[in-house]
Amino acid sequence: MEPESEGPKIPEVREIFQGGSAGNGIAPPIQQEAWAVSEEAEEKTRLTVPILLFIGTVFTTLIAGSYLEGGDPFRHPADLARGIAFSFTLMSILFVHEMGHYVTSKRYGIKTTPPYFIPGPWLPFGIGTFGAFIRMRSPILKKNALLDIGAAGPIAGFVVSIVAVGIGLYTSKIVEIEEGNALIRLGDPLIFSFMAYFLGKVPPAGYDVALSSMAFAGWFGLFVTSLNLLPIGQLDGGHIMYALLGKKQRFLSMAMVLVLILLGAMGWSGWYVWAILTSILGIRHPPIVDEEAPLDFKHQLIGWASIALFIVTFMPAPFKVS
């Protein structure tokens, strides 16, 4: 039983703003309809931009894939079809990655935007996209949720990447390297090297593997996975390590930025860009609502599995010219 309150009753705030009678908590029909129309219009607006960006990114990755296959879609529009394998594979990897975040966020009741795909330049300046992202519009309450949301994207994208690498490597050919030609060699993450060995795609001296479009898209998916798992700031790896280490994560974040600078000096200069970019976006991870609630054993295992995933996908020098 609830104790009876003494003195005059004060109308609830929601009743004053809704204009309803005391106790009914119901807004007038006209106001309800206005709210419904407003929410519907806002929902359409929220979907319009992501859909347009998705279509644009499909188009730019088709162009990139066409050039990868030796086509020239601007001179011969029919060549655009040659980019389907690359575009479909890469877009699938990125889409599944972002949906991993999206679905997990929804499972925890966190308001989240649809994925935003970012179109990019095609060869020789890029591969048609700068990736994709989602935005969370409500705070994360507990470490379990933070870790699940951070890990879901990389794990989901990794699975699709592995399938693409497997099929793509199987259809790739070992070719002889012509002397005097400058080649851009791709780095081999541990998981890629293992799959190449398993599928008999380890070339002898003087030869190399000419990756099919699907294999290259799968390789790039592994590269994206490793970038997202960098334990810095609010990258996926930053979320995971904050859930595991709490505020101590900032020390690991700072150390990783220094490692990227060192790797840039030793090999791929692109690490300088990542060191600067992650520093600008923020090295420290913001606090969550409940800092005290510990991770359960299952989530600790997921965290350590994510670290292992980073190790097998990371490449000190993703691109090398020889």
N, C-alpha and C positions, 0 to 999 in steps of 0.2 A: 504494500500500500504506500502511496505517496502522501506526505503530510500536506494538509491544506494550507495554502498561503493566506496570510492576513493582509488586510488593507485592500485598497482598490486595485483591480487588475489592469495591467498596462497592455494594450494591444501589441501583438507580435509585429516586429519590424516588417516581415514579409507581407502581413496583412495590410499595412499602411501603404506599401509600395504597389501591391497587387490590386488594391482597391476592393478586396473581397470582404464579406461580412465576417464578424468575429468567429473564429473557429473553423471556417470552411477552407481557408487556404487556397481558394480557387480564383484565378484571374478572370476578368471579364472576357467573354468570347472574342471580342474585337482584338483585345491585347494578345490573347493566345494565338489568334490567326496571324497577327503581325510578327510575333516571335517565330512562328513556324516558317513564314515566308522569308524572314531574315536569315534563319539558320539554313534554309534550303539554298538561298542565293549564295551564302558564304561557303557552303559545301561545294557548290558548282564552281565557284571561284578558286577554291583550294585545289580542285581537280584539274582545272583547265591548264594551268601552267605546267604541272608535272606531265600531263599527257602530251602537250606540245613539245616539251623538252625531250620526252621519250621518243617521239616521232622524229625529231631533229637528230637525235643521237643514233637512231637506227639508220638514217640516211647517211650521216657522216661515217659511220663504221662500215656501211656498205661500200662507200667510196674507197675507204682505206683497204678493205678486203679485196676489192677489185684490183687496186694497184699491187697488192701483195701477190696476186695471181697473174701479174703481167698485163692486166687490162688497162684501158684508158677510157673511163666512163664519160669523160667530157667530150671526147672525139667520137666515141662509139657508145651511146647510151645503153646498148644491149649488154655491154661489158659489166654493167652494174650487177647483173645476176651472178657474176663470178665472185662477188664479195659476200654472197649469202652465208656460206659456211662459217666464215670468220665473224661476220656480224651476229649471226644467230648464237654462236658459241659464246662470244664475249658478252653480249647482252644478257644471255642466260646466266652467266656467272655473276655479273653485277646485280642482276635482278634478284636472284636467289639470295645473294649476300644481304642485300638491303631488306628483303622480305623476312630474313631471319631476325633482323633487328625489329622490324615492324610488328611481326606476329608476337614475338616475345614481349615487346612493350605493351601491346594490347592485352596480353595474358595477365600482366601485372597492373592493368588499369591505368596505364600511362598514356596520355594524349600524345599522338605522334602524327606527323605529316606523312603523306605518301612519299615514295622515293623521288628525288629530283636527280635526273640524269643530266650530265653536263656535256654537250657536244664539244668536239675539239677538232684540230686540224688533222689532215690525213698525211700520208707519206709525201715527202721525206721529213715532215715536221712533227708527225704524231701518228696515233693509231685511230683517230676518229673520236676519241672521248677522253675527258679528264676524270671519268669515274662517276660516282653517284653518292648521294647522302640523304639522310632523313633528319628531321629536327624533332626533338622531344619538347612538348609544350607544357609538361607538368613535371614536378620534381620526382626524383627516385628516392624511395623511402629507406630501403634496406640494402645491405651489401649483397645478399643473395640475388636480388633483382638486378643490381648493377652488374654483377658478374655474368648472370645469364644473358642480359641484353648485350653486353660487350662481346661475349664469346659466340653468341648465336650466329652473327653475320659471318665472321671468318670461317667457322666450322662448316656452315652451309655452303658458302662459296668454294671452300676447299674441296668438298665432295664433288661438286660439279666440275671443278678444274681437273681433278684426278681422272674423272671419266673422259673429259676432253683430251687430256694428255695421253691416256691409254689408247683411245681410238685414233687420235692424230698421229702418235708415234708409229702405230701399226701400219698406217698408210704412208708414212714418210719414207724417203729414199736416201740411201747412202751414196754420195756422189764424190767424185775426185775433185780436189781443190786445184784450180788452175794457178800456176805460178805467176806472180806479179800483180795479182788482183788484191785490192784492199777488201778485207772482210770485216763485217761487224759480227763478232761472236757473242752469243748469249751466255750468261753465267748459268751454271748448273747447280740448282739447289739439291740437297741430299736426296729428296724424294724423287726428283726428276732423274737424277743419275741412276737411282735404283731401278726405276721403271724402264729406263733405256737399256740397262743391263738385262733385265728380266725379259724384255721384248726383242733382244738381240740387235739393238740399234746403237752399239758402241763401235764407232768407226775406227779402222786401223790408221796408221800414220799416213798422212797425205790425203786423207779423206775426211768428210764431215757429213753430218745429217742435214739434209735439206728439209726443214720442218714444213709440214703441210699447214694450211691456214688454221685448221682446228687445233693442231699441236701447238702452234704459236699462241693462239688465243688461250689455250690451257696453261701454257708457260706464263703468259702475262697474268692469268688469274692467280697463279702461285705467287707471283711478284706482288700483286695487289694485296694478297693475304698477308704476306710478310710486312708490307708497309703499314697496313692497318693494325698489325700486332706489335708495332714498335711501342714500348712501354712509356710513352710520353704523353703528358697532358690529358686531353680528352679523346685521343685516338682509342680504338677498341682495346689495344694493349694497355693503354693508360687506365681505362675503366677496370680491366681485369686485375691489374697490379694494385690499384687503389683498394679494390675489394679484398685482395690478399694481404696487403701491407698497411693499409690505412694511410695516415699522413706521411709515413716514411717513404711512400712511393715517390715523393718529390726528389729525393736523393738519387733514386734509380733513373728518374726522368732526366735529371741534369747530367748524370754520367752517360746516358745513351746519346744525348746531344753531342757530348765531347767525342764519343766513339764515332758518330757520323762524320764529324769534322776530320778525325784521324783517317777514316776510310776514304774520305774525299781526297786527302793528301796522298794516300797510297794507291788509289785506283780510280774509281768512277767519280768524276767531279759533280755529278748530280746530287751526291750526298750533302754537298754544301747548301744546295737549295733546300733540301729537306731539313737541315739543321736550322737554317734561317726561318723557314716557314713554320716549323713546330715551335720555335722560340717566340715568334710573333703571335701565334695562336694561343700560347700559354703553356708553360712547362708544368705548372702546378695544376692538380686536379681539384675542382671545387668540392667542398664537403657535401655529404648527403644528409638527409634528415635524421636518420638514426645511426650515429657513428658507433654506438656501443654494442649493438647486436652482432654477435660473431657469425662467421660463415660456418655452415654445417659441413660435415665430412664430404658429402656428395659434391658440394660446390667447390670445396678445396681440390677435389680430384679434377673437376672441370677446369679449374684454374691452372693446375699443373699440366693437364693435357693441352691447354692453349699455349703454354710456354714451349712444350715439345713441338707443337705445330709451328711455332715461330722458328724454332731451331732448324726444322727440316725444310722450311720454305725460304729462309733468308739467304741472300747472296751478297757477299762483300763487294763484288764487282758485277752488277747485272749486265753491263754492256762493255765489251772490249773490242778495240779496233786492232786488227793484225794484217 
